C-alpha cells in the first residue's frame, strides 16, 4: 500500500544480511531465485515434470527460499500451498524475531498481509449482495450517512469500487497512522474524501479509500462493527483462529505477531503498524489461516460443511468485471486477474512498510499459494522474492510454452507513434502533482522497431524490450507478457496497460510540456541559471569591493536590481524546497503515510507565492535593463536569460499547483 514515486532506486552499498534460520526440513542449495527459475524452465524443455506434492514442494521451497531471504536481506517469511481442498504445504523460513532467533510458525505466527486484507472486505460485500441487502449497481450514497458528489452526472457503485474504477485520486495521508488510538473508520472516511479525477467505471486507479467505503457500508448495513462482522461471518466459519482485523491486536494474538523489519541487517523491529481505513489493509493472520480462506474461494465458497458464499455468488465474484484493454487481465469483483502459464489465476498482493505478501488462487488447477515476508530488504528484497518465487513455482509445476506471434511489418512506424511520456492513473492531483512527475514512464522507439519502457526492467536491472505482434499490441522479447496501447475517441493514444504487473492502474499519455522529459530539462536549466546568477552576484560584489568600483546605477535601477535579486533567491529556495521534500519523502514513508508532510507543504506554498512575486520582479528588471542606456550586452544577455527562466518557472508553479494550498494527499 505504500506510495512510490520512482520506479526504483540504486543502492550504493548492500549490507551483509543476517543468515536466515533453516526450515524444518533439510535445505537444498540454490544459486538464486532467478537461476532456479531458469533451471526449472530448462528441465521442462528436456521433458522433465514435477508432481505438485508435499514432498516435492518441500524440496523446491527449501532449496529456494532460504538463500533468497539471505540475498534479499529479508528476516523471514511464511508460505502455504493448498490443493483440492487441503493444505499440502505450510512452512516458515528465517526468523519471526531476530533477537530471540525464533522461526515463524505457519500455524501460529501472525503476519500483516496488507492490502490482501481487501479480499475479506470484498467477500463480506458479496455476502450481503447475495442476501439482497446490497446492490452492486446502486448509488452507494443510499448506503452512507454522508454524500459523495457525482462526477459527469454518474454516481459511484459497489461494482466500481470493487474494480477500482470509482475515479478517486490516490491518497496516502494518515493511511498508516502513528498510533492505533487514532484509527476510526467513520471519521477517516468523512475527513479524507479524495477528489474525483475520472468518471466512474472508466479508468482503473487503485483506491484504498474505496475499499474503506465498502467496509463502512458492510458495517452500516449489517449493524455490526466491521471487525466483528468479519470475525463472525468469515473467520469463525473458516476456522481462522489466528486472524483479526482488530487494532491493536487482542492480547492472546499480539504475542504471536512476527516482528517487522526494514531489513534483516538493520535488525530494528518496527512497532505495530495501524492501518486506516482498516478494511483496506488491517488484517493480521497466519499462513494456514490464509490457506483456509484460499480453500473456501477455490471451492466456490464452501469450507468443510459450511459456506461463506453460495456457489453462484462466488462464481460471479471470480468473473471479469473490468479490463483496461481487451485480451489483458483486469478485475473480477475485488480479485485482480493475473493469468499465466495457461492458467486462470486471481489474487491480490499487500504491503505495509515492513510486511510484503501475495495470495494467488489458481481456479482451474484448484491450487492456492500464499506467502508473506516480514522485511522490505534490499533492492532485490521482498518485492522481487515474492514475484520470482511464484514465477518459479509456475515454471516448475505448470510448464507452458506461449504461442508464437510474428512481429508486424509496421512495427517501426508504430513504435514512433507510441513513443512519448506516460503517467500512472493511480496518482494524487490535489497536492502532490510535482512529486508524481518523477513517476512518469517513457516509451522509446529503438532502431530495430522494438520499444523500451523505462519502468520495466528484468531481475538483473536490464531494460525489457517489446516487439509489436498485433495492432497496438507489443510482446516482451523472449517472454510472453504484453503491453497494449488504447486509443481515445479521436484516435489518439489515451493510455497503455500491461500484464507484466498486476492491473491496478494504467499509464496515461502526457503532453510534451508536462512530461518529465521536458520539465526536467527546462526546470533544470532554469535552476542552473538561478544558481549561476546567485554565485555571480556574490563574486561580483566581492570584486567590486576589492577594486573599489561600485555599480553606476541610479536609485530606481538599484532598487529594481535588488528586488530582482531577491526574486531569484525566492525562486531558488522554492525549487530547492520541493527537491528536498522529494528526497525526504522517498526516504521516510512517514512523511506521506502519517501526514507529517502537511506543515512543509504549507511552507512550500508560501514560497511558491513569493516565487511568483519574485519572478515578476526579475522580468520587470530585465525590461528596465533594456530600456536603460549604456548597459553592456553581457548584462543584457544575462538578465534576459534570467527573465526567460523566471517566466518558465511561473508556468511551472501554476501548472503543477505549487501555490494551491491544498493538503489533500
C-alpha positions as CSV (number, residue, x, y, z in Angstrom):
1,X,0.0,0.0,0.0
2,X,3.0,2.3,0.4
3,X,3.2,5.0,-2.2
4,X,6.1,5.0,-4.5
5,X,7.1,7.9,-6.8
6,X,10.0,6.4,-8.7
7,X,10.3,3.1,-10.5
8,X,13.3,2.0,-8.4
9,X,16.4,3.0,-6.7
10,X,20.1,2.1,-6.7
11,X,21.9,1.1,-3.6
12,X,25.5,2.3,-3.2
13,X,26.2,-0.4,-0.7
14,X,24.3,-3.6,0.3
15,X,24.8,-4.5,3.9
16,X,25.6,-8.1,4.9
17,X,22.3,-9.9,5.7
18,X,21.6,-11.9,8.7
19,X,21.6,-15.6,7.7
20,X,18.1,-17.0,8.0
21,X,17.3,-19.9,10.2
22,X,16.9,-23.2,8.4
23,X,13.5,-24.6,7.6
24,X,12.2,-27.6,9.5
25,X,13.4,-29.9,6.7
26,X,16.9,-30.2,5.1
27,X,17.6,-27.2,2.9
28,X,19.0,-27.8,-0.6
29,X,21.5,-25.3,-2.0
30,X,20.2,-22.9,-4.6
31,X,22.1,-20.3,-6.6
32,X,19.4,-17.7,-6.7
33,X,15.7,-17.2,-7.3
34,X,16.2,-16.2,-10.9
35,X,18.6,-19.0,-11.8
36,X,16.4,-21.6,-10.1
37,X,13.5,-20.5,-12.3
38,X,15.8,-20.7,-15.3
39,X,16.8,-24.2,-14.3
40,X,13.2,-25.3,-13.9
41,X,12.5,-23.9,-17.4
42,X,15.4,-26.0,-18.8
43,X,14.1,-29.1,-17.1
44,X,10.7,-28.7,-18.7
45,X,12.4,-28.1,-22.1
46,X,14.1,-31.5,-21.5
47,X,10.8,-33.2,-20.8
48,X,11.1,-33.3,-17.1
49,X,7.9,-32.8,-15.0
50,X,7.3,-32.3,-11.3
51,X,4.3,-33.5,-9.3
52,X,2.7,-31.0,-7.1
53,X,3.1,-32.9,-3.9
54,X,4.1,-32.1,-0.3
55,X,7.5,-33.8,-0.8
56,X,8.4,-32.0,-4.0
57,X,7.2,-28.7,-2.6
58,X,9.5,-29.2,0.4
59,X,12.5,-29.8,-1.9
60,X,11.5,-26.8,-4.1
61,X,10.9,-24.2,-1.4
62,X,13.6,-25.4,0.9
63,X,16.1,-25.1,-1.9
64,X,14.9,-21.7,-3.0
65,X,13.6,-19.5,-0.1
66,X,16.4,-19.5,2.5
67,X,19.0,-18.3,0.0
68,X,16.5,-15.8,-1.5
69,X,16.0,-14.4,2.0
70,X,19.7,-14.1,2.6
71,X,20.3,-12.4,-0.8
72,X,17.3,-10.1,-0.3
73,X,18.3,-9.1,3.3
74,X,14.8,-10.3,4.5
75,X,14.5,-11.6,8.0
76,X,11.8,-14.2,7.5
77,X,8.6,-15.4,5.8
78,X,5.9,-18.0,5.6
79,X,4.4,-19.9,2.7
80,X,1.3,-22.1,2.4
81,X,0.0,-24.0,-0.6
82,X,-3.4,-25.7,-0.9
83,X,-4.6,-28.2,-3.5
84,X,-8.0,-29.9,-3.9
85,X,-9.3,-28.6,-0.6
86,X,-6.3,-29.5,1.5
87,X,-3.2,-27.8,2.8
88,X,-0.3,-29.6,1.2
89,X,2.5,-27.4,2.3
90,X,3.0,-24.8,5.1
91,X,6.3,-23.7,6.3
92,X,8.1,-20.8,8.0
93,X,11.6,-19.6,6.9
94,X,14.2,-17.3,8.6
95,X,13.2,-15.5,11.7
96,X,10.0,-14.1,13.2
97,X,12.2,-12.4,15.8
98,X,15.8,-11.7,15.1
99,X,16.7,-11.0,18.7
100,X,15.4,-14.4,20.0
101,X,16.1,-16.3,16.7
102,X,12.5,-17.6,16.8
103,X,11.5,-19.1,13.5
104,X,8.0,-18.3,12.2
105,X,5.3,-20.9,12.5
106,X,2.9,-21.2,9.6
107,X,0.1,-22.2,12.1
108,X,0.5,-19.7,14.9
109,X,2.8,-16.8,13.8
110,X,0.8,-13.8,12.5
111,X,1.9,-11.7,9.6
112,X,0.4,-8.5,8.2
113,X,-0.9,-9.2,4.7
114,X,-1.5,-5.5,4.0
115,X,-3.9,-5.0,1.1
116,X,-4.5,-8.7,0.7
117,X,-6.9,-7.8,3.6
118,X,-9.2,-6.3,0.9
119,X,-10.3,-9.8,-0.2
120,X,-12.1,-10.2,3.1
121,X,-13.8,-6.9,2.7
122,X,-14.9,-7.9,-0.8
123,X,-16.1,-11.2,0.5
124,X,-18.2,-9.5,3.1
125,X,-19.8,-7.3,0.5
126,X,-20.7,-10.3,-1.6
127,X,-22.3,-12.0,1.4
128,X,-24.6,-9.0,1.8
129,X,-25.2,-8.9,-2.0
130,X,-26.4,-12.5,-2.0
131,X,-28.7,-11.7,0.9
132,X,-30.3,-8.9,-1.1
133,X,-29.1,-6.2,1.3
134,X,-26.7,-4.6,-1.2
135,X,-26.9,-3.9,-4.9
136,X,-23.7,-3.9,-6.9
137,X,-25.1,-1.3,-9.3
138,X,-26.9,1.1,-7.0
139,X,-25.6,4.5,-6.0
140,X,-23.6,3.9,-2.9
141,X,-24.8,7.1,-1.3
142,X,-28.0,5.3,-0.4
143,X,-25.9,3.1,2.0
144,X,-23.9,6.0,3.5
145,X,-24.7,8.7,6.1
146,X,-22.7,11.3,4.1
147,X,-22.7,12.2,0.4
148,X,-20.1,11.5,-2.3
149,X,-20.8,14.0,-5.1
150,X,-21.3,12.6,-8.6
151,X,-18.9,13.2,-11.4
152,X,-20.1,13.7,-15.0
153,X,-23.6,13.0,-13.7
154,X,-22.7,9.5,-12.7
155,X,-22.7,8.1,-9.1
156,X,-20.3,5.5,-7.7
157,X,-21.5,1.9,-7.4
158,X,-20.1,-1.0,-5.5
159,X,-19.1,-2.6,-8.8
160,X,-17.0,0.5,-9.5
161,X,-15.4,0.3,-6.0
162,X,-14.6,-3.5,-6.3
163,X,-13.0,-3.0,-9.7
164,X,-11.1,0.2,-8.5
165,X,-12.9,2.4,-11.1
166,X,-14.7,4.9,-8.8
167,X,-12.5,7.7,-10.2
168,X,-10.8,8.7,-6.9
169,X,-7.3,10.2,-6.9
170,X,-4.8,8.4,-4.8
171,X,-4.5,9.3,-1.1
172,X,-1.8,8.3,1.4
173,X,-2.2,10.8,4.3
174,X,-2.9,9.0,7.6
175,X,-3.0,5.6,5.9
176,X,-0.6,4.2,8.4
177,X,-1.1,6.5,11.5
178,X,1.4,6.7,14.3
179,X,-1.0,5.1,16.8
180,X,-3.9,2.7,16.8
181,X,-5.7,5.2,19.0
182,X,-6.4,7.4,16.0
183,X,-8.0,4.7,13.9
184,X,-11.6,5.4,13.3
185,X,-13.3,4.2,10.1
186,X,-16.2,6.6,10.0
187,X,-14.1,9.6,11.0
188,X,-11.4,8.8,8.4
189,X,-13.9,8.4,5.5
190,X,-15.7,11.7,6.3
191,X,-12.5,13.7,6.7
192,X,-10.4,12.2,3.9
193,X,-12.8,12.2,0.9
194,X,-10.5,12.3,-2.2
195,X,-11.1,14.3,-5.3
196,X,-12.7,12.6,-8.3
197,X,-10.4,12.8,-11.3
198,X,-12.1,10.3,-13.6
199,X,-15.7,9.4,-14.4
200,X,-16.8,6.2,-12.6
201,X,-16.3,3.0,-14.5
202,X,-13.8,4.4,-17.0
203,X,-10.2,4.3,-15.6
204,X,-8.7,1.8,-13.2
205,X,-6.9,3.6,-10.4
206,X,-6.3,1.6,-7.2
207,X,-8.0,3.1,-4.2
208,X,-7.6,2.3,-0.5
209,X,-10.3,4.8,0.3
210,X,-12.8,3.0,-2.0
211,X,-12.2,-0.2,0.0
212,X,-12.7,1.7,3.2
213,X,-16.1,2.8,1.9
214,X,-17.0,-0.8,1.1
215,X,-16.1,-1.8,4.7
216,X,-18.1,1.1,6.1
217,X,-21.1,0.0,4.0
218,X,-20.8,-3.5,5.4
219,X,-20.7,-2.1,8.9
220,X,-23.8,0.1,8.4
221,X,-25.9,-2.4,6.6
222,X,-25.1,-5.4,8.8
223,X,-25.4,-3.3,12.0
224,X,-22.2,-4.9,13.2
225,X,-18.8,-3.3,13.6
226,X,-16.7,-4.2,10.6
227,X,-14.1,-6.1,12.6
228,X,-16.8,-8.0,14.4
229,X,-18.6,-8.8,11.2
230,X,-15.6,-10.3,9.5
231,X,-14.8,-12.3,12.7
232,X,-18.3,-13.8,12.9
233,X,-19.1,-14.3,9.2
234,X,-15.7,-15.2,7.7
235,X,-13.0,-16.1,10.3
236,X,-15.2,-18.3,12.5
237,X,-16.8,-20.4,9.7
238,X,-13.3,-20.8,8.2
239,X,-11.7,-21.8,11.5
240,X,-9.3,-18.9,11.2
241,X,-8.4,-18.8,14.8
242,X,-5.2,-16.8,14.4
243,X,-6.7,-13.9,12.4
244,X,-8.0,-10.5,13.3
245,X,-8.7,-7.0,12.0
246,X,-8.5,-5.5,15.5
247,X,-6.0,-2.7,16.1
248,X,-4.2,-3.2,18.3
249,X,-4.4,-6.9,18.3
250,X,-6.1,-8.7,21.2
251,X,-3.6,-9.8,23.9
252,X,-3.8,-13.6,23.0
253,X,-2.7,-12.8,19.4
254,X,-0.4,-9.8,20.0
255,X,2.4,-12.0,21.4
256,X,2.2,-14.2,18.3
257,X,2.8,-11.4,15.8
258,X,6.0,-11.6,13.8
259,X,8.3,-8.7,14.2
260,X,8.7,-6.5,11.2
261,X,11.9,-5.0,9.9
262,X,13.2,-2.6,7.3
263,X,15.8,-5.2,6.6
264,X,17.4,-8.2,8.3
265,X,20.7,-6.4,8.6
266,X,19.1,-3.4,10.1
267,X,17.6,-5.6,12.7
268,X,15.4,-2.9,14.4
269,X,11.9,-4.1,14.9
270,X,9.1,-1.7,13.8
271,X,6.1,-1.1,16.1
272,X,2.7,-2.5,15.1
273,X,1.5,-0.7,12.0
274,X,-2.1,0.6,12.3
275,X,-4.0,0.9,9.0
276,X,-6.8,3.4,8.4
277,X,-9.2,2.7,6.8
278,X,-8.9,-0.8,8.4
279,X,-10.9,-2.7,5.7
280,X,-8.2,-1.8,3.2
281,X,-5.3,-3.5,5.0
282,X,-5.5,-4.1,8.7
283,X,-5.6,-7.9,8.8
284,X,-3.2,-9.9,10.9
285,X,-3.2,-13.6,10.0
286,X,-1.2,-16.9,9.9
287,X,-0.3,-18.8,6.8
288,X,-2.6,-21.7,7.5
289,X,-5.5,-19.4,8.3
290,X,-4.9,-17.8,4.9
291,X,-4.8,-21.3,3.4
292,X,-8.4,-21.9,4.7
293,X,-9.5,-18.8,3.0
294,X,-8.0,-19.9,-0.3
295,X,-9.7,-23.3,0.1
296,X,-13.1,-21.6,0.5
297,X,-12.5,-19.4,-2.5
298,X,-11.4,-22.3,-4.7
299,X,-14.4,-24.4,-3.6
300,X,-16.7,-21.6,-4.6
301,X,-17.5,-20.5,-1.0
302,X,-17.5,-23.9,0.6
303,X,-15.2,-24.9,3.5
304,X,-15.9,-28.3,5.0
305,X,-19.6,-28.5,5.9
306,X,-20.1,-24.7,5.9
307,X,-20.3,-22.0,3.3
308,X,-19.2,-18.3,3.4
309,X,-20.7,-17.7,-0.1
310,X,-23.2,-19.5,-2.3
311,X,-21.6,-21.1,-5.4
312,X,-23.3,-18.6,-7.8
313,X,-22.1,-15.7,-5.8
314,X,-18.5,-17.0,-5.7
315,X,-18.6,-17.6,-9.5
316,X,-19.8,-14.0,-10.0
317,X,-17.0,-12.8,-7.7
318,X,-14.4,-14.7,-9.8
319,X,-15.6,-13.4,-13.2
320,X,-14.1,-10.5,-15.1
321,X,-15.9,-7.2,-14.5
322,X,-13.5,-4.7,-16.0
323,X,-10.4,-4.7,-18.2
324,X,-8.3,-1.8,-19.3
325,X,-7.7,-3.4,-22.7
326,X,-9.3,-6.4,-24.5
327,X,-7.2,-9.6,-24.0
328,X,-5.5,-8.4,-20.9
329,X,-6.3,-9.4,-17.3
330,X,-8.4,-6.9,-15.3
331,X,-10.5,-7.0,-12.2
332,X,-13.1,-9.5,-11.0
333,X,-15.1,-8.4,-8.0
334,X,-12.2,-7.5,-5.8
335,X,-9.7,-10.1,-7.0
336,X,-7.5,-9.0,-9.8
337,X,-6.6,-11.3,-12.7
338,X,-3.0,-12.5,-13.2
339,X,-3.4,-15.3,-15.7
340,X,-0.1,-17.0,-16.6
341,X,1.2,-20.3,-17.9
342,X,-2.1,-21.1,-19.5
343,X,-3.8,-21.0,-16.0
344,X,-6.7,-18.8,-14.9
345,X,-5.3,-17.1,-11.8
346,X,-6.8,-14.4,-9.5
347,X,-5.2,-12.9,-6.4
348,X,-4.1,-9.9,-4.5
349,X,-0.8,-8.5,-3.1
350,X,-0.4,-6.4,0.0
351,X,2.3,-4.2,1.5
352,X,2.8,-2.3,4.7
353,X,6.1,-0.5,5.3
354,X,7.7,-3.8,6.6
355,X,5.4,-6.7,5.6
356,X,5.0,-7.8,2.0
357,X,2.6,-10.5,0.9
358,X,1.0,-12.2,-2.1
359,X,-2.0,-14.5,-2.5
360,X,-2.7,-16.4,-5.7
361,X,-5.7,-18.6,-6.4
362,X,-5.5,-20.9,-9.5
363,X,-9.1,-21.5,-10.2
364,X,-8.9,-24.3,-12.8
365,X,-6.0,-26.1,-11.1
366,X,-7.7,-25.9,-7.7
367,X,-4.4,-24.6,-6.2
368,X,-3.7,-21.7,-4.0
369,X,-0.4,-20.1,-2.9
370,X,0.1,-17.6,0.0
371,X,3.4,-16.0,1.0
372,X,4.3,-13.2,3.4
373,X,7.7,-11.7,4.3
374,X,8.5,-9.5,7.4
375,X,11.1,-7.2,5.8
376,X,11.3,-5.0,2.8
377,X,15.0,-6.0,2.4
378,X,17.4,-4.6,-0.2
379,X,16.7,-3.7,-3.8
380,X,16.3,-7.4,-4.6
381,X,14.3,-8.0,-1.4
382,X,10.7,-9.0,-0.7
383,X,9.2,-7.4,-3.8
384,X,11.5,-9.3,-6.1
385,X,11.4,-12.5,-4.0
386,X,7.6,-12.9,-3.9
387,X,7.3,-12.4,-7.6
388,X,10.2,-14.6,-8.6
389,X,9.2,-17.4,-6.2
390,X,5.7,-17.6,-7.7
391,X,7.1,-17.4,-11.2
392,X,9.5,-20.2,-10.4
393,X,6.6,-22.2,-8.9
394,X,4.6,-21.9,-12.1
395,X,7.6,-22.8,-14.2
396,X,8.1,-26.0,-12.2
397,X,4.6,-27.3,-11.8
398,X,2.7,-25.7,-14.7
399,X,5.2,-25.6,-17.6
400,X,3.9,-23.7,-20.5
401,X,5.1,-22.6,-23.9
402,X,3.3,-19.5,-25.1
403,X,2.0,-19.5,-28.8
404,X,4.4,-17.9,-31.3
405,X,3.4,-14.4,-32.5
406,X,5.1,-12.8,-35.5
407,X,6.4,-9.2,-35.4
408,X,4.3,-6.8,-37.5
409,X,5.8,-5.2,-40.6
410,X,4.6,-1.8,-39.4
411,X,6.5,-2.1,-36.1
412,X,8.9,0.8,-36.8
413,X,6.2,3.3,-37.7
414,X,4.0,2.1,-34.8
415,X,6.9,2.4,-32.4
416,X,7.3,6.0,-33.3
417,X,3.6,6.6,-32.8
418,X,3.5,5.2,-29.2
419,X,6.8,6.9,-28.2
420,X,6.4,9.5,-25.5
421,X,5.8,10.1,-21.8
422,X,3.0,8.5,-19.7
423,X,1.9,8.8,-16.1
424,X,0.2,6.4,-13.8
425,X,-3.6,6.7,-13.4
426,X,-3.0,6.0,-9.7
427,X,-1.8,9.4,-8.6
428,X,-2.7,12.4,-6.5
429,X,-3.6,15.6,-8.4
430,X,-4.5,17.8,-5.4
431,X,-1.2,18.3,-3.6
432,X,1.5,16.0,-5.0
433,X,1.4,16.7,-8.7
434,X,5.1,17.9,-8.8
435,X,6.3,14.8,-6.9
436,X,4.4,12.4,-9.3
437,X,6.5,13.9,-12.1
438,X,9.2,11.5,-11.0
439,X,7.0,8.5,-11.6
440,X,6.5,9.3,-15.3
441,X,7.4,6.5,-17.7
442,X,8.9,7.0,-21.1
443,X,8.3,4.7,-24.1
444,X,11.2,4.9,-26.5
445,X,11.4,3.5,-30.0
446,X,14.5,1.6,-30.9
447,X,16.2,1.4,-34.3
448,X,15.0,-2.2,-34.9
449,X,11.4,-1.3,-34.3
450,X,11.2,-2.5,-30.7
451,X,10.3,-0.3,-27.8
452,X,11.7,0.1,-24.3
453,X,9.5,1.2,-21.4
454,X,11.5,2.9,-18.7
455,X,9.7,1.5,-15.7
456,X,10.1,-2.2,-16.6
457,X,13.4,-4.0,-16.1
458,X,14.3,-7.6,-15.6
459,X,15.8,-9.0,-12.4
460,X,19.2,-8.0,-13.5
461,X,18.1,-4.4,-13.8
462,X,18.4,-4.5,-17.6
463,X,15.6,-3.0,-19.7
464,X,12.9,-5.2,-21.2
465,X,12.4,-4.9,-25.0
466,X,9.0,-5.2,-26.7
467,X,8.1,-6.1,-30.2
468,X,4.7,-5.4,-32.0
469,X,2.7,-8.6,-32.5
470,X,-0.7,-7.1,-33.2
471,X,-2.3,-3.7,-33.7
472,X,-1.1,-1.6,-30.8
473,X,-0.1,-4.8,-29.0
474,X,3.5,-5.4,-28.0
475,X,5.0,-8.6,-26.6
476,X,8.1,-8.9,-24.5
477,X,11.1,-10.1,-26.4
478,X,12.0,-13.6,-25.2
479,X,8.9,-13.5,-23.0
480,X,5.1,-13.7,-23.1
481,X,4.0,-10.6,-21.3
482,X,2.2,-7.9,-23.3
483,X,1.6,-4.2,-23.4
484,X,-1.4,-2.8,-25.2
485,X,-1.9,0.9,-26.2
486,X,-5.5,2.1,-26.2
487,X,-6.8,4.9,-28.3
488,X,-9.3,7.6,-27.3
489,X,-12.4,8.5,-29.3
490,X,-10.3,10.8,-31.6
491,X,-7.9,8.0,-32.5
492,X,-5.1,9.4,-30.2
493,X,-3.3,7.2,-27.7
494,X,-5.0,7.5,-24.3
495,X,-3.0,5.1,-22.2
496,X,-1.2,1.7,-22.1
497,X,-1.9,-1.3,-20.0
498,X,0.2,-4.4,-19.4
499,X,0.1,-7.9,-17.8
500,X,3.8,-7.7,-16.8
501,X,2.4,-6.4,-13.5
502,X,-0.9,-6.6,-11.7
503,X,-3.7,-4.4,-13.4
504,X,-4.2,-1.8,-10.6
505,X,-3.5,1.2,-12.8
506,X,-2.8,2.2,-16.4
507,X,-0.3,4.7,-17.8
508,X,-1.9,7.7,-19.5
509,X,-0.3,9.8,-22.2
510,X,1.2,13.1,-21.0
511,X,1.5,16.2,-23.2
512,X,5.1,17.1,-24.0
513,X,5.2,20.3,-22.0
514,X,4.0,18.5,-18.8
515,X,6.2,15.4,-19.2
516,X,9.2,14.6,-17.0
517,X,11.5,14.7,-20.0
518,X,10.6,18.3,-20.8
519,X,10.1,19.6,-17.3
520,X,13.4,18.1,-16.1
521,X,15.2,19.8,-19.0
522,X,13.8,23.3,-18.7
523,X,13.4,23.3,-14.9
524,X,16.9,22.0,-14.6
525,X,18.3,24.8,-16.9
526,X,16.2,27.4,-15.1
527,X,17.5,26.2,-11.7
528,X,21.1,26.2,-13.1
529,X,20.6,29.8,-14.2
530,X,19.4,30.8,-10.8
531,X,22.5,29.2,-9.2
532,X,24.8,30.9,-11.6
533,X,23.2,34.2,-11.0
534,X,23.4,33.9,-7.2
535,X,27.0,32.9,-7.4
536,X,28.0,35.6,-9.9
537,X,26.3,38.3,-7.9
538,X,28.2,37.3,-4.8
539,X,31.5,37.1,-6.7
540,X,30.8,40.4,-8.5
541,X,30.1,42.1,-5.2
542,X,33.4,40.9,-3.7
543,X,35.3,42.0,-6.9
544,X,33.8,45.5,-6.8
545,X,34.6,45.9,-3.1
546,X,38.1,44.7,-3.7
547,X,38.8,47.1,-6.6
548,X,36.5,49.9,-5.2
549,X,34.4,50.0,-8.3
550,X,30.8,50.5,-7.2
551,X,27.9,49.9,-9.7
552,X,26.9,53.0,-11.6
553,X,23.2,52.7,-11.1
554,X,20.7,55.4,-10.1
555,X,18.3,54.9,-7.2
556,X,15.5,53.4,-9.4
557,X,17.8,51.0,-11.1
558,X,19.4,50.0,-7.8
559,X,16.0,49.2,-6.2
560,X,14.9,47.3,-9.3
561,X,18.1,45.2,-9.3
562,X,17.7,44.5,-5.5
563,X,14.2,43.2,-6.0
564,X,15.3,41.1,-9.0
565,X,18.0,39.5,-6.8
566,X,15.5,38.8,-4.1
567,X,13.2,37.3,-6.7
568,X,15.9,35.0,-7.9
569,X,16.6,33.9,-4.3
570,X,12.9,33.2,-3.7
571,X,12.6,31.1,-6.8
572,X,15.8,29.2,-5.9
573,X,14.6,28.5,-2.3
574,X,11.2,27.3,-3.6
575,X,12.7,24.8,-6.1
576,X,15.2,23.6,-3.6
577,X,12.4,23.1,-1.1
578,X,10.4,20.9,-3.4
579,X,13.5,18.9,-4.3
580,X,14.2,18.5,-0.6
581,X,10.7,17.3,0.1
582,X,11.0,14.7,-2.7
583,X,14.3,13.4,-1.2
584,X,13.0,13.2,2.4
585,X,9.6,11.7,1.4
586,X,11.4,9.0,-0.6
587,X,13.5,8.1,2.5
588,X,10.7,8.3,5.0
589,X,7.3,6.9,4.3
590,X,6.0,8.6,7.4
591,X,6.0,11.9,5.6
592,X,3.1,10.6,3.5
593,X,1.5,7.8,5.5
594,X,1.4,9.7,8.8
595,X,0.7,13.1,7.4
596,X,3.9,14.8,8.7
597,X,4.3,16.4,5.3
598,X,1.4,18.8,5.8
599,X,3.2,21.7,7.5
600,X,6.0,21.5,5.0
601,X,3.5,21.7,2.1
602,X,2.2,25.0,3.6
603,X,5.7,26.4,3.8
604,X,6.3,25.4,0.2
605,X,3.1,27.0,-0.9
606,X,4.1,30.3,0.7
607,X,7.4,30.0,-1.0
608,X,5.5,29.5,-4.3
609,X,3.7,32.8,-3.8
610,X,7.0,34.5,-3.1
611,X,8.4,32.9,-6.1
612,X,5.6,34.2,-8.3
613,X,6.2,37.8,-7.0
614,X,9.9,37.3,-7.4
615,X,9.5,36.2,-11.0
616,X,7.6,39.4,-11.7
617,X,10.5,41.4,-10.2
618,X,13.0,39.5,-12.3
619,X,11.1,40.2,-15.6
620,X,10.5,43.8,-14.7
621,X,14.2,44.4,-14.0
622,X,15.1,42.8,-17.3
623,X,12.7,45.1,-19.2
624,X,14.2,48.1,-17.3
625,X,17.7,47.0,-18.3
626,X,16.8,47.0,-22.0
627,X,15.2,50.4,-21.6
628,X,18.2,51.9,-19.7
629,X,21.1,53.4,-21.6
630,X,24.7,52.1,-21.5
631,X,24.0,48.6,-20.2
632,X,26.6,46.1,-21.6
633,X,25.5,43.3,-23.9
634,X,26.6,40.6,-21.5
635,X,24.5,42.2,-18.8
636,X,21.5,42.3,-21.1
637,X,22.0,38.7,-22.2
638,X,22.2,37.6,-18.5
639,X,19.1,39.5,-17.4
640,X,17.2,38.2,-20.5
641,X,18.1,34.6,-19.7
642,X,17.0,35.1,-16.1
643,X,13.7,36.6,-17.2
644,X,13.1,33.7,-19.5
645,X,13.9,31.3,-16.7
646,X,11.5,33.2,-14.4
647,X,8.7,33.1,-17.0
648,X,9.1,29.3,-17.4
649,X,9.1,28.9,-13.6
650,X,5.8,30.9,-13.4
651,X,4.3,28.4,-15.8
652,X,5.7,25.5,-13.7
653,X,4.3,27.0,-10.4
654,X,0.8,27.4,-11.9
655,X,0.7,24.2,-14.0
656,X,1.8,21.9,-11.1
657,X,-0.2,23.6,-8.3
658,X,2.8,24.9,-6.3
659,X,0.6,27.6,-4.8
660,X,-2.6,25.6,-4.4
661,X,-2.5,25.4,-0.6
662,X,-4.2,22.0,-0.9
663,X,-3.0,19.4,1.6
664,X,-5.3,16.5,0.5
665,X,-2.8,13.8,-0.3
